[in-house]
Amino acid sequence: MKKSLIVLGLAALIAGGVQAADQPEKELGLLLGGSWVDKDAVGSDDRLNPTFGLRYGQRLGTSTNFFSDLTYTPFSWKSGATSGDGDLYTLRGGLEWLFSQQPKYNWFLSGGLGAMHVDMDNGGPDFTRPLLSVGVGQSWAVGDNDAFRWEVRADQSFGNDSLPNSSLTNVQALVGYSWGIGAPLDTDGDGVPDRSD
């Protein structure tokens, strides 16, 4: 009985992998969402801030993707009687692991390295710091070669002491749409994209 269950479980895993959502080999996309900037940067003006970005992705294998993205977040800050506006730029690159591949969508975990740059007016500190980023999300197949995605991620910076703490943790919730670069996948060469076969 146990052997039968194990065999059925393995067959389901293999079948799930075969029927996984086909993603573009290369893609370029837009990101939109919100960010919670670390309270050490914004002080008492702690709120959700709009975020905009660009993303590049490339398949490395059946369960791994490379990605690179750049996001921009305007925010306000307040420290005592002083307040102002700031800009947060985040550049990161890394890998996505597709840990659950379904017929129409794939779940992924992402991990990457990068840098954040913060500009503050009214005497606030300006700085650039390296960061480590982790996230989780889904990518959905759309049309012949496009994809819709969502992701929640945390960026942890490291570096100097220009703020009360030497590190910042920013959280982003993002949705995006990516356009495949090049022809859609057609593994059997019949002229019909894999997604439409």
Backbone hydrogen bonds, N-H to C=O, Kabsch-Sander energy under -0.5 kcal/mol:
donor,donor_aa,acceptor,acceptor_aa,energy
5,L,1,M,-2.0
6,I,2,K,-2.3
7,V,3,K,-2.5
8,L,4,S,-2.6
9,G,5,L,-2.5
10,L,6,I,-2.5
11,A,7,V,-2.5
12,A,8,L,-2.3
13,L,9,G,-2.1
14,I,10,L,-2.6
15,A,11,A,-2.8
16,G,12,A,-2.6
17,G,13,L,-2.0
18,V,14,I,-2.2
19,Q,15,A,-2.1
20,A,17,G,-1.1
21,A,102,Q,-2.1
23,Q,21,A,-0.6
27,E,57,G,-2.5
28,L,179,W,-2.1
29,G,55,R,-2.9
30,L,177,Y,-2.2
31,L,53,G,-2.5
32,L,175,V,-2.7
33,G,51,T,-2.1
34,G,173,A,-2.3
35,S,49,N,-2.7
36,W,171,V,-2.9
37,V,35,S,-0.7
37,V,47,R,-0.6
41,A,38,D,-1.9
42,V,38,D,-1.7
43,G,39,K,-2.3
44,S,78,K,-1.9
45,D,42,V,-1.7
46,D,44,S,-1.2
47,R,45,D,-0.8
49,N,35,S,-2.6
51,T,33,G,-2.3
52,F,72,Y,-2.2
53,G,31,L,-2.0
54,L,70,L,-2.2
55,R,29,G,-2.4
56,Y,68,S,-2.9
57,G,27,E,-2.4
58,Q,66,F,-2.4
59,R,25,E,-2.6
60,L,64,T,-2.7
61,G,64,T,-1.5
65,N,96,E,-2.2
66,F,58,Q,-3.2
67,F,94,G,-2.2
68,S,56,Y,-2.2
69,D,92,R,-2.4
70,L,54,L,-2.2
71,T,90,T,-2.5
72,Y,52,F,-3.0
73,T,88,L,-2.7
75,F,86,G,-2.6
77,W,84,G,-2.7
78,K,42,V,-2.3
79,S,82,T,-3.4
82,T,79,S,-1.9
84,G,77,W,-2.3
86,G,75,F,-3.4
87,D,119,D,-2.5
88,L,73,T,-2.6
89,Y,87,D,-0.5
89,Y,117,H,-2.8
90,T,71,T,-2.3
91,L,115,A,-2.7
92,R,69,D,-2.3
93,G,113,L,-2.5
94,G,67,F,-2.3
95,L,111,G,-2.2
96,E,65,N,-2.7
97,W,109,L,-3.0
98,L,63,S,-2.3
98,L,96,E,-0.6
99,F,97,W,-1.3
99,F,107,W,-0.6
100,S,107,W,-1.1
102,Q,100,S,-0.6
102,Q,105,Y,-2.7
106,N,139,S,-2.2
107,W,100,S,-2.9
108,F,137,G,-2.6
109,L,97,W,-2.0
110,S,135,G,-2.4
111,G,95,L,-2.2
112,G,133,S,-2.4
113,L,93,G,-2.3
114,G,131,L,-1.7
115,A,91,L,-2.6
116,M,129,R,-2.9
117,H,89,Y,-2.8
118,V,127,F,-3.0
119,D,87,D,-2.4
121,D,85,D,-2.3
124,G,121,D,-1.4
127,F,118,V,-1.9
129,R,116,M,-2.6
131,L,114,G,-2.0
132,L,156,Q,-2.5
133,S,112,G,-2.7
134,V,154,A,-2.0
135,G,110,S,-2.1
136,V,152,V,-2.2
137,G,108,F,-2.0
138,Q,150,W,-1.6
139,S,106,N,-2.3
140,W,148,F,-3.9
141,A,104,K,-2.6
142,V,146,D,-2.5
146,D,142,V,-2.0
147,A,178,S,-2.2
148,F,140,W,-2.2
149,R,176,G,-2.4
150,W,138,Q,-2.0
151,E,174,L,-2.6
152,V,136,V,-2.5
153,R,172,Q,-2.6
154,A,134,V,-2.7
155,D,170,N,-3.1
156,Q,132,L,-3.2
156,Q,154,A,-0.5
157,S,155,D,-0.6
157,S,168,L,-3.1
158,F,130,P,-2.3
170,N,155,D,-2.4
170,N,168,L,-0.5
171,V,36,W,-2.0
172,Q,153,R,-2.7
173,A,34,G,-2.7
174,L,151,E,-3.1
175,V,32,L,-2.9
176,G,149,R,-2.5
177,Y,30,L,-1.7
178,S,147,A,-3.2
179,W,28,L,-2.9
180,G,145,N,-1.0
181,I,26,K,-3.1
182,G,180,G,-0.6
189,G,186,D,-1.3
194,D,185,L,-3.2
196,S,193,P,-1.7
197,D,193,P,-0.9
197,D,194,D,-0.7
